[in-house]
Every structure is written in structure tokens, then in C-alpha cells.
Amino acid sequence: MMVKEYLRVVGGLSRRLVKAVKFQGGNLTINGEFSTVRKKLTIGDELIVTFPQETKGSFMHPEHIPLDIVYEDADVMVINKPAHIATIPSLHHTSGTIANGLLGYYEKHNLTYTVHIVTRLDRDTSGLLLVAKHRFSHSILSKEQKLGSVNRSYFAIVEGTMNQKQGTIDAPIARKDDSIIERMVKDGGQHAITHYQVLEETDLYSLVDVRLETGRTHQIRVHFSHIGHPLVGDDLYGGSINHLDRQALHCKSLEFTQPITKQRLHFKSQLPLEMRSLLK
């Protein structure tokens, strides 16, 4: 194999990352000597890849925000994100985000990385969040995510009691015509599948275990609103905010393969107290 084929097929590097090594200050050596990506490898060769130094965007700046780190190794982090904090900066939330906190954490520990979010959560969704610490692990995990091997499940509390206690919502999702934020079920939209099972019920609400087969923006919120059971606290999609000031959605389970060691890792997070109180 040529080096570029080996890096992509065996090493798991994306085309974009191989180009970064070639043109943005990276380096390749075979047996201690400089190499191009077109050189052919033979059995016993030692290939060393040096990635270019990472640079953060001009709109990103480090902040020393406390992070609830569930797991960390040299390549990945799992964070338990609270509600009311955005994952990355946006026009309306330029600071105080998980991304800003990560840059502050990296700065404190002398890590020359920028932010690579693998499983992003909405600002008012809480729970487990997967972060790749560097661009190599991000390249591998992004590919794994597209193949469906990064698995997540959620707790959701929806309004009303559901006639069907277990089922699948298969409905395409598209951006609403007059909004840059809101989504809706619409013919011709992106394929979207949500599996659910009711765990508990009260006279007003249902606690539901939700598993995504696809990962569309606002998928859980849109799908449950579509079937007449919007999430509690989700006023964007018809939920009441009388008893909760954010959507009742929490990423409770995260499973993925560590990108370097290939060990399968599994993490869980308990139902937050403010969501549990709704069921009492």
C-alpha cells in the first residue's frame, strides 16, 4: 500500500486529515526518513505521523468553567453536561459554553488542542457528551458515528400518557420554512427514526426511554411533538413551561469504541432531580 492508502484504510484518517498532514505543517517519516504519501510501505516499516499543531477559531477563547468530567484518557473525554449551557458558541451564546470550558481546561493542563465535539447536545438538554481531544481521534469517531457505532439513549418526559407504550417514530425532518432554528416533520425531509419505550407514567406525564437510529437536529423534540406528546418544558414545540424551564431531555447512556485502543466503553447518567420531581 501507498502511505496515503494505509493512513486512510488502516489508520482511520479522513481525507481532510491526510491533506492537513501534507499541506498544513504535518510530517511523515518511514524508518526515520522523510516520506511523501505516495511512497509504498513494506512489512516491518515504522511509519510516524506528526500532525500539524491545532489552532482554535478566532471566536473561541478559553474560560475556566467547571466541567463534570465522567471519563478522560489521552484521546477522549466524556462530560456530564448540565442544562442551560450551550455546547459551542453561537450568535446568542458567545461565551460560557462547554467549548469555552474545554479550552480553559486544555490551557490549564498545557494541552495544545482545540475543541472537537462528537455528540453535541442542545443548550437545554442535559447528559453525556462525547469529546475527541485531538483531530486524530475526532476523525476516527466521526467515521464511527456515521457507521452507527456511537450509541446514545435518552430519558425524556413527555406530556400525557401514551396509548402505545413501545414503538418507533419514522418521520422525515426538515427545517421549517420561516425559521433558521425550528424543525418540523415534512415530506422530502431527512430520514429520521426514533425508538421509544414508556418507563413510568403519572396522570400528567410519561417518562420515556428513547434511542435514536438517526441523529437529526431536534429529532426527539420534533418527533414527540408530531405524535401529540411534546416534551415537558419545550415551548418551541408545544410543551408547557409551567413546571420546568427547559425541555425534559437527558442523555442517559453513551457507548462507543475508544479510537486508539479499540476498547468498547459504556457510560450512564442518572435522571436529574428536576426531571425526577415532575414524576412525583
N, C-alpha and C positions, 0 to 999 in steps of 0.2 A: 504493500500500500504506500501511496504517497503520504507525506506528513499531513496534508490538509484533509485527506480522507480519513486517516487514522484519528485525527483530533475530533472529527465530527461523528464518525461511526462508533469508535471505541471510547473516546474521551468524553463524548456528550456535549461538545461545544457547538453552539449555534453558528450559523454563517456569519452573523453580525460580530460575534466574539472572535472568530478566527480573523476577520478583517481588522478588528481592533488590535490584535496581536501584531498583524502585518504592518499596519499603517499609523498606529497611534502610540508608538513608543514601547511596544512589547518586544520580546526577543525569543528566539528558538535556538537551542543548541542540541546537536547529536554527538554524544561521546565527547562533550566539552568543546566542540567546534560549532561556529555559527552555521545555521542551516536556513534554507528557504522552505516554504510549504510544499514545494514541488519535488523535493528530494525523496527518494524511496527508502523506506525503513527495512531493515533485515532483523532476523531473530538475534536478540542479545543487545540491540542498540539501546542506549539510555537517552531518552528524549526529555528535555527540560523546557517547560514553557514558563516564561516570565510575562505576566500580564501587565499592561500599562497601568500607571497609577490612576486611581479613580478620582474624579473631580465632581463635586456637588454642584447642582444648579445655582445660578446667581440668586434665585428667590428663596433658597434654602439656607437656614442658619441654625447653628446648634443652640439648644436650650436645655438647661438641666432640670428636666421634668422627671419625677419619679415614675419608673416603669415596673410593672408587676411581671417580672421575668419568670416564666414557668420552667423553661429549659434553655440552655445555651451550650454550644460547643464551638469549635473553630469555624464552622461553616454556616450554622443556622441559629435562629432564636425563635422561641415561642413565647408570645406575650399575651397575658390576660388583659384585654382592653376594657376599660370602663365605658359606660355610656357618656354622652355629652362631650366627647373628644374626637376630633376628626383624625383619620388615618394619615392623610397627607394634606399639605396646604392647598388652599383654593382661594378664589377671589374673596369669599366671605370669611374664611378662616386662614389667615396668613401666618399665624403663629400658634403656639400651644398645642401642636399636633403630635401624634406618635412619631412621625418622621423627624420633627424637630428634637424630640426627646432622644431618639436613636442617635442623631448626630452629636448631641451633647454627651451621650454615653460613650460613643466611639472616641470623642475628643478626650474624655476623662481617662480612657484606657489606652490612649495612643494608638488607636486603630485607624488606618488610612482608608476607610471605606465610605461610600455614600449609601443612600437608602435604596433597598431592593425589597419591596413588599410583594409577597407571593399571593397571599389570600387577604385581600382588602375587605374591611368592614365599613358599613355606613357610620356616620358620626354618632347616631343614637342607637346603634346596635352594639351590644357588649359581647365579650367572649374571646375565644382563642384566635390568635392572629399569627400567621407564619411569615417570618422574615428571613431572607437569604442575606448573609453578612457580606458576601462579595459577589462579583459578577459571574464567577465560575459556577458557584452553587446555584445562583439565580438562573443561569442558562439551563442547567440540568432540571431544576424544579419546575421551571416554566414548561419544559417539554413534558415532564411527568404530569403536570396539571392538564395539559391538552389531551393526554392519553387517558385521563380519568383516574390516575392512581393517587392523587391527593384528595382524600375523602374528608368531608365535613358533615356534621349533623347539628341541628339546632333545636333549642326549646323555643316555641312560640306560644303566646297566649292570645287566642282569638275570641272575638265576641260571639256569644250564643253557644248553643250546643249543636253538634254536627250529627246529622242523620246517619251518615256513613262514617263509621269510626276508623276506618282504614281505607286508603285509596291513593290514587295518582291523579295529579292535575297535569294534563298535557295540553298546553295552550300557548301559541306563539306570542312573543312580547316585542313591542316596538315603542319608539319614543312617541309621546303624544304630540300632535301636530303643533299646538300652540305653546309648547313648553320645552325648555332645554333640560329640565330635571325629571319631570314626571313621565312614567311609562304606562302602557296600557296593553291589554290583550287585543291583538289585531291580526287579521289575516295577512299573510305575507311578512309577518314579523319574524324574529329569530326563534328558532326551535327551542322550547323550554319545557322541562319536565320536573315536577316536584312530587316526591313521595311523602306521605304523612301517616301518622297513627296517633289517635287520641289516647293520652295517658291518664288524665284526670278531668273531671267536669264539676262545675257548680251551676247554680241556676242562671248565672250571667255569662260565664266564661268557660273555655276549654283549653287545657294545656296539651299541646301537640308536639310530638317528636317529628321533626322534619329532616328529610335527606334530599339533597339536590343531585339530580343527574346531570343538569347543565348549570351554568353559572352566569345568568343574565343579570344586568343591573336591576335591583329592587325585585328580584324574581319572587321571593317568598311573599313579600308585601303585596305585589300585584296579583299573584295567583289566588291568595286567600280572599282578597277584596273581590276578585272576579266571581268567586263562588258564594259570595254573600256573607263571609265571615272575616272582615278586616281585622288586622292586629290591633289590640288594645293600645291606645296612645298614638296611633299612626294617623294623624289628622289629614295627611296628604292623600291617603287612600280610603278615607271614610271612617277611620277608627275614632272612638271617643277619647278625649284627653281629661275627662273628669277625675280619673283615679290614677293616671300615670302620665308623666310629662315627656315620654319618649316611647317609640314603638317597642312592644314587649317581645323582643327578639334577642336571643343569646346563643352564640356559637358554643356548643357544649362538648363537642368531640372533634378531634383533629388527628388524622392518621396520614403518614407519608413515609417515604423511604429516604433515609439520610443520604444526601447526594454523593458523598465520598466513600463512606464505609458500607453503604447499601443495607444498613440495618433498618428494619421496619420499626417506626416509632409511633406511639399512640398516646394521646393526652386527653384528659377530661376536665371539665369545669362545671361546678355546681350552679344550680339555678340561683340568680341573685335575689337578695332578700326582698327588694321592692317588687319583683315579679312574684315571688312566693306569697307575699302578703295579699295579692289580688285573689288568690285561691282560698283565703280564709274568710 
